[in-house]
Amino acid sequence: MNRKSAIEKIQHTAVWDMIVIGGGATGLGIAVDAAKRGFSVLLLEKNDFAKGTSSRSTKLVHGGVRYLAQGNLKLVMDALRERGFLLKNAPHLTRIQQFIIPAYSYWQQLFYGTGLLIYDLLSNKLSLGRTSIIGKKSLLRVMPSLEGRKLKGGIAYSDGQFDDSRLAIALAQTATDLGATVVNYFGVIGLIKENGKVTGVEAMNEIEDITYSILGKTVINATGVFVDQVIGMDDAKTPAMVMPSQGVHLVVSKKFFPGSGALMIPKTTDGRVLFALPWHDSVVIGTTDTPLNIISEEPIALDEEIEFILRNFNQYNALKITRSDVLSVFAGLRPLVKASNTGSTALASRDHTILVSKSNLITITGGKWTTYRKMAKDAVSNAAFVGKLPIIKCSTRNLRLHGYSSQIKYGDQFSSFGSDAEFIIKMIEAQPSLSEKIHPDYEYCQAEVIWSVQNEMAMNVEDYLARRCRLLFLNARAAIESAPLVAQLMAKELGKDADWQQEQVSDFSELASSYLIKV
Ligand SMILES: Cc1cc2nc3c(=O)[nH]c(=O)nc-3n(C[C@H](O)[C@H](O)[C@H](O)COP(=O)(O)OP(=O)(O)OC[C@H]3O[C@@H](n4cnc5c(N)ncnc54)[C@H](O)[C@@H]3O)c2cc1C
């Protein structure tokens, strides 16, 4: 994946079959699907891949136990099927995780046990493991810090877990491998129209500050919570489609929640679910569901959201956490499709929606990371129809994603690079100093930074520390401490000077400070 050659391709292509706007889960999935069907496809991302919601999820590949309780069987079944495909096609970025719902009465055990049995049955052949009722002793063995008073036992079930932004990078690479052109820091600023139909986009290369007019037979708007901005470029009078809802997560050290199990709290004080799950040797706790009117590229956790998570988690965990124990806090915006009859975002549909405008702009939003492949399938089929392109069947169900390796175990060093890990190891063999870590407390090493610049389109310190490795999300202070070395390594690769390095460190430190909680 190389930005310079992607831009050369943009300059030398007269008309693309499909232009995809947005490089999150949805847009990248579409680029993979379209390229796999043999279409010429260009994906333009205004920031970095997965800079938006797609790096800020709970990291679950799941059917959604909560949607089952809401009676949304179709959404759950679709997602369970997709969960199965994703775990098979990207074993280096996903894994099976055991979840436990603690029960404080036998009635709760029966109630949740029955629900989860249905969840398991719905996954049919793609089940990840049997749901089981477990006693208090066994529960405390897997989850030793759980509040034991009044505890009767629990229900254990299996779901998937993944690394969201690394999966996005793998999708970008898969699309590229299949012949797509994907490029970051390339924002769409306008639509080109002929006889009332969209025939292309005006796009800005945000790094070199150059504008391009790019033609396409179809244009797909996959910009998550930003879809209404692009729809506005088509027809300013169209009513807003998305109702954003913020979700916040706190990350703490594993010492507060040791053990291998993930906790699922089925009913928080606001009637939602809350998860605490092991992730990269830390624990991610969340999330919230706060309707917002402001859409931002860097959403900020509200104080009441932080307090809500601390309060609800501490009710269940004997080792209490406080604000000062939080290593990083991150917020993401759900692109929920507006439902006219509900003011609550918790009840709004989690399914995806496709809209085709009078001028043939195709917009897709909503859905979940887990269902990105199905969303892509629907979007590409619609686009092929609208663009009068050949009808070719989707064939991504068994498509192994870039880096696929059955040998690599998720969580091992370099596992998120999948089969590319061997090249990183070779880099280190050729230059052993590259095995030095970028921070003493985390395993990320210098060779990974160089690899990400050379092969994963990491263009700045934030791209690396937030989305190629996950240090910003794991420990914002450690990320700030690593920034000078990362800037130095990247500057050498990108041919940048000392001023660039200084600016990078200062910009990144300012951004990362918003991932720290004020105590
Ligand atoms: C708190 C939270 C927790 C979640 N947890 C889970 C989970 O555990 N499992 C799960 O399956 N799903 C989860 N989801 C849902 C999932 O994360 C989202 O459905 C998914 O990431 C949305 O992807 P997207 O590509 O549609 O949007 P985004 O990831 O936001 O991507 C849109 C992209 O478009 C770009 N863009 C915007 N405007 C332009 C423009 N003019 N030109 C070019 N590019 C542009 C943006 O920069 C952005 O990168 C969660 C969501 C939230 C908020």
The ligand as a Tripos MOL2 file, in Angstrom:
@<TRIPOS>MOLECULE
LIG
   53    58     1     0     0
SMALL
NO_CHARGES

@<TRIPOS>ATOM
      1 C1        -18.8520    3.2120   21.1260 C.3       1 LIG1
      2 C2        -19.0550    2.2500   19.9880 C.ar      1 LIG1
      3 C3        -18.8400    0.8950   20.1820 C.ar      1 LIG1
      4 C4        -19.0210    0.0090   19.1250 C.ar      1 LIG1
      5 N1        -18.7310   -1.2990   19.3260 N.ar      1 LIG1
      6 C5        -18.8860   -2.1720   18.3240 C.ar      1 LIG1
      7 C6        -18.5130   -3.5150   18.5160 C.ar      1 LIG1
      8 O1        -17.9940   -3.9000   19.5670 O.2       1 LIG1
      9 N2        -18.7130   -4.3720   17.4890 N.ar      1 LIG1
     10 C7        -19.2670   -3.9710   16.3130 C.ar      1 LIG1
     11 O2        -19.4600   -4.8190   15.4550 O.2       1 LIG1
     12 N3        -19.5900   -2.6840   16.0840 N.ar      1 LIG1
     13 C8        -19.3930   -1.7750   17.0550 C.ar      1 LIG1
     14 N4        -19.6780   -0.4620   16.8540 N.ar      1 LIG1
     15 C9        -20.1770   -0.0280   15.5370 C.3       1 LIG1
     16 C10       -19.0300    0.1480   14.5360 C.3       1 LIG1
     17 O3        -17.8800    0.6560   15.1490 O.3       1 LIG1
     18 C11       -19.4840    1.0950   13.4240 C.3       1 LIG1
     19 O4        -20.7020    0.6230   12.9060 O.3       1 LIG1
     20 C12       -18.4830    1.1790   12.2930 C.3       1 LIG1
     21 O5        -17.1990    1.4140   12.7630 O.3       1 LIG1
     22 C13       -18.9050    2.3160   11.3520 C.3       1 LIG1
     23 O6        -17.9800    2.3580   10.2970 O.3       1 LIG1
     24 P1        -18.1490    3.4030    9.1280 P.3       1 LIG1
     25 O7        -17.1290    3.0870    8.1180 O.co2     1 LIG1
     26 O8        -19.5570    3.4370    8.6850 O.co2     1 LIG1
     27 O9        -17.8550    4.8270    9.8030 O.3       1 LIG1
     28 P2        -16.4520    5.4610   10.1860 P.3       1 LIG1
     29 O10       -15.5560    4.4870   10.8080 O.co2     1 LIG1
     30 O11       -16.7410    6.6870   10.9790 O.co2     1 LIG1
     31 O12       -15.8160    5.8570    8.7980 O.3       1 LIG1
     32 C14       -16.2380    6.9600    8.0430 C.3       1 LIG1
     33 C15       -15.0110    7.6060    7.4550 C.3       1 LIG1
     34 O13       -15.3900    8.5850    6.4950 O.3       1 LIG1
     35 C16       -14.4210    9.5930    6.5080 C.3       1 LIG1
     36 N5        -14.9640   10.7970    5.8730 N.ar      1 LIG1
     37 C17       -15.8860   11.6540    6.3590 C.ar      1 LIG1
     38 N6        -16.1300   12.6270    5.4760 N.ar      1 LIG1
     39 C18       -15.3550   12.3830    4.4000 C.ar      1 LIG1
     40 C19       -15.1590   13.0500    3.1580 C.ar      1 LIG1
     41 N7        -15.8240   14.1620    2.8550 N.pl3     1 LIG1
     42 N8        -14.2620   12.5360    2.2850 N.ar      1 LIG1
     43 C20       -13.5830   11.3980    2.5600 C.ar      1 LIG1
     44 N9        -13.7260   10.7430    3.7270 N.ar      1 LIG1
     45 C21       -14.6130   11.2210    4.6390 C.ar      1 LIG1
     46 C22       -14.1200    9.7720    7.9840 C.3       1 LIG1
     47 O14       -12.8710   10.4110    8.1870 O.3       1 LIG1
     48 C23       -14.1590    8.3400    8.4860 C.3       1 LIG1
     49 O15       -12.8860    7.7390    8.5420 O.3       1 LIG1
     50 C24       -19.4720    0.4680   17.8750 C.ar      1 LIG1
     51 C25       -19.6800    1.8370   17.6880 C.ar      1 LIG1
     52 C26       -19.4460    2.7190   18.7240 C.ar      1 LIG1
     53 C27       -19.6210    4.1830   18.5160 C.3       1 LIG1
@<TRIPOS>BOND
     1     1     2 1
     2     2     3 ar
     3     2    52 ar
     4     3     4 ar
     5     4     5 ar
     6     4    50 ar
     7     5     6 ar
     8     6     7 ar
     9     6    13 1
    10     7     8 2
    11     7     9 ar
    12     9    10 ar
    13    10    11 2
    14    10    12 ar
    15    12    13 ar
    16    13    14 ar
    17    14    15 1
    18    14    50 ar
    19    15    16 1
    20    16    17 1
    21    16    18 1
    22    18    19 1
    23    18    20 1
    24    20    21 1
    25    20    22 1
    26    22    23 1
    27    23    24 1
    28    24    25 2
    29    24    26 1
    30    24    27 1
    31    27    28 1
    32    28    29 2
    33    28    30 1
    34    28    31 1
    35    31    32 1
    36    32    33 1
    37    33    34 1
    38    33    48 1
    39    34    35 1
    40    35    36 1
    41    35    46 1
    42    36    37 ar
    43    36    45 ar
    44    37    38 ar
    45    38    39 ar
    46    39    40 ar
    47    39    45 ar
    48    40    41 1
    49    40    42 ar
    50    42    43 ar
    51    43    44 ar
    52    44    45 ar
    53    46    47 1
    54    46    48 1
    55    48    49 1
    56    50    51 ar
    57    51    52 ar
    58    52    53 1
@<TRIPOS>SUBSTRUCTURE
     1 LIG1         1 GROUP 0 **** ****
